[in-house]
Amino acid sequence: MNRMKQALAVFLSVLLLTVCAAPAFAAEESSALRFRDDGTFTILHLTDTQDDQYPAHELKPFLEKAIETAKPDLIVFTGDLVEDTRPGDFKDDFGIWEGVSVLGNPDKTIDNAFTAADYVLSIFEESGVPFALTQGNNDYKVSVHNAEWELFYKNYAHCIVNDMSEFSDGIDYRLPIYGSDGSLKLNVYCLDSGRSEIDDVSLDWYKADSDAQKAANGKTIPAFVFQHIPVDEVSRLFTVCDAKDPDGVLVADFGAFRYYKLADTARGFFSTVYHSETGGSKEFAAWKQQGDVIAAFFGHLHQDGYSGTVDGIELSLTYGCEFAKDGPYGMRVITLREDDVTQYDNQSYTYTDGAFSADPDQAPVKTLSQKISMFFDSLFYVIKTMIRKVVSL
């Protein structure tokens, strides 16, 4: 009898553990990013709202329309949720000054930053779509430390930010996307370039994680990278051209004036020629060394929406949506196929009059005001570069 009781007790204990554990396993399974039954997975890339506690009137309709149009399985926002401080905002009801910063009052600055961020993240949350974020340079300028940002992100049930780089000051993590058979199909690395480049500790974390993925899966798993500031290799998507070339734009370039256009390997619209100050980045070299990254997506430049391939890796810049600045504004939609994730659709969209339209492969003709704006942006870059060189002497 005692043995029967003992056996019954063991059976009931196992049964109880199984029942209690089932919801946890179910929750883990249900929270995983997976391809749809039709074999597709769609990522919506948004970036650079760069707003304050008085959001632009057009921001909410823009974000809601982006989600409605893309119908994504994952939203990735690549930084600059908030603006620190800058004059020139005519798109809300509270004066012409844009920014959350209050001079001499860091507590109020932090409150303003979280108010501005909540406006955006609440829209993502209400959509029910899982969303991830990376840090932008302006997110570093508003008295909020990364540990505080990460705690703030955890207020949103559908936010899947989860810093994995234990010894780095950045917020770096990997999001696995699984196929219908449960196998790992793609890794999405969300990296912190908010301080202008990935630091060595974050880079070491990426390489170690990439190696671990190879070991665990017995093969190289294709990967995407999302981050705020582009790698220097984006500069290789531009080429000097003749003044008579219809796609050429006159640019002040290191003290000289040259005409530039996108290279034959690139497509899209640019308002700023991206320059490399180093000739190449350690990060891009690490991607090539690891052999897993097939594409990388960036924000930061606001008015630029183009893509091109450098050494077999597609590099894409996505339009921002800071309505305090001139457009174009837009989004990027990446659609993956389970049978071959390397053959994905990468489409840039611009937003006009409350609707999104797919950009053509060729760059639209630039208006005179856009050409003038681009020229002065480039001139400012030259002046900034010269000042840096003088200071470093």
Buried (B, 14 or more C-beta within 10 A) or exposed (E): EEEEEEEEEEEEEEEEEEEEEEEEEEEEEEEEBBBEEEEBBBBBBBBBBBBBBBBBEBBBEBBEBBBEBBEBBBBBBBBBBBBBBBEEBEBBEEEEBBBBBBEEEEEBBBBBBBBBBBBBBBBBBEBEBBBBBBBBBBBBBBBBEBEEBBEBBEEBEBBBBBBBBEEBBBBBBBBBBBBEEEEBBBBBBBBBBBBEBBBEBBBBBBBEBBEEBBEEEEEEBBBBBBBBBBBBBBBBBBBEBEEEEEEBBBBBBEEEEBBBBBBEBBBBBBBBBBBBEEEEBBBBBBBBEBEBBBBBBBBBBBBBBBBBBBEEBBBBBBBBBBBBBEBBBBBBBBBBBBEEBEEBEBEBBBBEEEEBEEBEEEBEEBEEEBBEBBBEBBBEBBEEBEEEEEEEE
